[in-house]
Amino acid sequence: MTPPTCRFHPTCSSYGLEAFQKHGALKGFILTITRISKCHPFHPGGFDPVPEKWPSKKN
């Protein structure tokens, strides 16, 4: 077995499940894809929870 290598907490799979549960299929899908797009060697990772409310645009 290899040690966990995910740079985020919670892992992307846990994040995706929680996003779908909190925000439904469409918004959960968008949040999950956005999170997965951050998974590359140049992103520092760290703690990145699912937002409680849908992110709104800032004016």
PyMOL commands that set and color helices and strands:
alter all, ss='L'
color gray80, all
select helices_A, chain A and resi 12-37
alter helices_A, ss='H'
color red, helices_A
select strands_A, chain A and resi 8-9+46-47
alter strands_A, ss='S'
color yellow, strands_A
deselect
rebuild
show_as cartoon
